[in-house]
Amino acid sequence: MQYEIPVGETWTALERSLHRTAKRVLRPRLNQLRQYPPRDVDLLSRQVASDTAADSATLPTVALVTPSYGQGTFIRATIDSVLGQAYPKLRYVVMDGGSADATPEILAGYGDRLDWWSGRDGGQADAINKGFARVSGEIMGWVNSDDLLLPGTLAYVARFFRDHPEIDLVYGHRIIIDESGKEVGRWVLPRHDPAALALTDYVPQETMFWRARLWKAVGPLNTGFHYAMDWDLLLRAQRAGFRFRRLPRFLGCFRVHGEQKTAQTAELTQEMDQLRAAHFGRPISQQEISRGLRLYQLRQLAWDWRYRLGWLKA
């Protein structure tokens, strides 16, 4: 959303200050990776971990993969966030691309608590595909080696899938953390919008889970993509008629740091343009994208402010 000063007008200092405030307030925080100074992650007042002991017999199995390469700085926190879920029907594997840093030593240190493999692969998508060939479950997802799952996520997602057999894929809200694990932002998403998803990938990947039947129908990941493989999977699933739902809960943390792949914006943009052209059958201009996303951005802005004002529980 743009908010501009009318041409030819001279503004006072107060008006300029109000203008800057309006731009800040009206700018959607979606896709902003550093929104405020670092602070501790605190969700205890809004959501708690779920106990699975009472109904574990009825919960589905979850297959989770972590692709990794050269992430020795963050991999332990990622693994601990998964194993710390204490989900009784978890099948988890870390697929390392032959890292030369401390990653193999860290993985070995988990002993029989962790299934892992280290060796050359064809990139992130290839590692994830190989991981799902190694572990299987009724529900599937992956968490990258620098991201985290929030406490209780697997139990919450599993219960939702159990109780809503008509839904095929879910995702939730995202917390953004920095190199030291401090919170620097939040994405609060409105309800799922198929038209907006066709134009851009707004789904937080670390919060995304789907049924095995979806993977069987439209998987595996396209190894030709190195940045937008998750959006490609989403578009294929949406075109095939699978049903999505945005869950009203923070499910994962996305870490921002200087070495992450998403910092390579030129390559990511190229892959996204390729996917749009394939989806619509022609190239899509930036003007068309901006115009098509305007309503979704307004809805996201409204949801974000409702959350910040305490009117929305997430």
Order of alpha helices (4+ residues) and beta strands (2+ residues): alpha-beta-alpha-beta-alpha-beta-alpha-beta-beta-alpha-beta-beta-alpha-beta-alpha-alpha-beta-alpha-alpha
